[in-house]
Amino acid sequence: MDTPFDVVALVGSLRRESFTRHLAEALIPLAPPSLRFEIVPIGELSLYNQDDEAAPPEPWQRFRQRIRRCDAVLFATAEYNRSIPACLKNAVDVGSRPYAANVWAGKPAAVASMSPGALAGLGAHHHLRQCLVAVGMATMAQPEACFGHVDRMVAASGEFADGGQREYCAGFVRAFAEWIHRNPSHRP
């Protein structure tokens, strides 16, 4: 393939120094040359309200256009109260509406969940997968990427603290690249 697949990474934590962002940033350099990643911010998306569809806010329009153009999406999610952060759920909602213009449909996706605790964001991981099924995304099932103790996983330098974790993450990103190759979205 001459042109790499355009992959959007969405980070489900708005904190500047979030563990979720650090892990997403550490995953990107592990990608093979067939993938080109861009972290797309979701913090400026106002809460979805169908009344606003008459004149969609500019951030919604830009976000929808960007997702429409991409080939695949990597969701990096924290876990809040055993579920996905509101900002990430809102991004899914904004992209899925209006129903006939769902920008997620048919796009390959992968989910990486994380938590500073031992449960590794499993509740968020599975709740997000449920949402992605509802919007028609082809979500990679294996390998799962659920990371506990993420606060100790990536050093301040952006490097993985443990070589085994780095290798697992590299395998996850390679598997995602293969998933995208097997399940290509239709570019507009």
N, C-alpha and C positions, 0 to 999 in steps of 0.2 A: 504494500500500500504506500503510495507516494505521500499522501497527506495524513498526518496523524489524526486519530480520533480526538475530537474536541470534548473534553470531560469537564463538567462543572462540579465543583465540590461545594456542598452547602454545610456550614458549620452551625450546629444547633446550640450555640452558646454565644451570647453577645459580649461577654466579659473580654476586654482587650487581651488579657494574659490567660485566657481559659486553657485548661488542660486539653479540651476538645480541639481547639485551634492548634495548639502545639503538636498534637498527634497528627492532625490532618496535614499540617505543614511538613512533618517528618515523613509521612507516607508518600507525598508527591515526588520527591527525588528518587524514590524506589521504582517509579514507573518505567516500563520499557519505552523505547523511542516511538512506539506505535500510539502512545497516549500523550496528549498535551492537556495539563490540568490548569484550571483557573478557579480560585476560591471566589465565589460570588456572594457578596454581603446580602443579608436578609433583614438587618436591623431597621432599615428605613421603610419597610413595608408596613403600612397602617393595618390595623385589624380588618380582616375581610368583613365587608358589609355589602350585601347584594344591592342595596340602594345606591351604592357608589358606582355600579356598573353603567349607569347612564352617562357618566363622565369619569371613567377610571382614572385614579390618581397616576401621575407620571411615574412614580416608582413601580407601581404595578405593571404599567405598560412596558417599561424597560426590562423588568424581571421576566415577564412573559416572553418578550422577544428574545432575550438571552437564552432562556431554557428551550424555546422553540428551535433555536439555531444549533444547540449542542447535540452531540451524538449519544451522550450517556451522563449519568449523575451518580456521584459518590455522596452519600449522606453520612456525615459524622455527627453523632448525637450524644449529648450528655443525658443523664437521667434525672428528672425532677419528679419526686413523689411517685416513683415506679412507672413513669410514663415519659413521653417526649416533651421537650421544652415547648412552651406556647409559641415562641418565635418560629420554630421549625414546622409545627402543625399549621401555623398561619401561612407560611410560605407554600406548603402543599395546597392549602385551600385557595390561595390567590392564583396559583398556577392551574388549578383544576376547573376554574370557572371563567366565563360561563361554560356550562356543561358541554356544549357543542364545540368549544374551542380549547379543551383540555390540553395543555402543553406537555403533560407527562406521558400521555398514552403511547405505548409502544417503545418507550425508551428503556434501554438496559440500565439497571441500577445495582448498587451494592450499598450495604449498611455496615458501618463501624460504630459500635457503641462503647462507651467508656464511663468509668466512675472511679473516684479515688477510693471507694470501698471495694469489698471483695466480690460483690455481686455483678460487677462488670457491666452494668447498664442493661441487664437482660430484659427487664420490664420494658424499657424504652425501645430496645431492639425489636422486640416482638410487636409492640404497639405500632411502631413505624412501619414494619413490614405489612401489617394489616391495612394501614392507610395506603401504602403503595400498590397493594393488590386492588384496592377500590378505585384507584386512578389509572389502572391499566399498565403499570410498569412491569417489565420483565426483571424481577429481582433475583440476583444470584443467591442460591441457597447455601452453598459450601465453597470454600471454607468460611465458617462464621468468624467474624471479627468482633469479639466481646472482650474488652480489656479492663481488668480490675487493677487497682492501685496505679492508675494512670499518672498520678502526681509524681511517681518515682520512675516512670517509664522513659520519658524524654528529658535529657539534660538541658540546661539553659542554653547550651551551644546549638541545640536542635538535633543532636545526635541521640541515638538510642542508648540507654544506660546499659543494656544487656544485648549481647550479640545474638542470643537465641530469639529474643523478641524482635530484633531487626530482621532476622531471617524469616520468622513467621509472617511479619508484615510484608516483606518483599514477596513471599509466596502468595499472600492475599492479593496484592496489587497485580501480580502476574496472572492469577486466576481471573481477576476482574477483566484484564486485557483480553484474555481468551473468551470470556463470557461476552464481551462487547463484539468481538469478531464473529462469534456464533449467533448473536442476536442483534444484528445491526438495526438501528432506527433508520427511518427514511428521512434523509436530509430534505429540507424544503427546497 
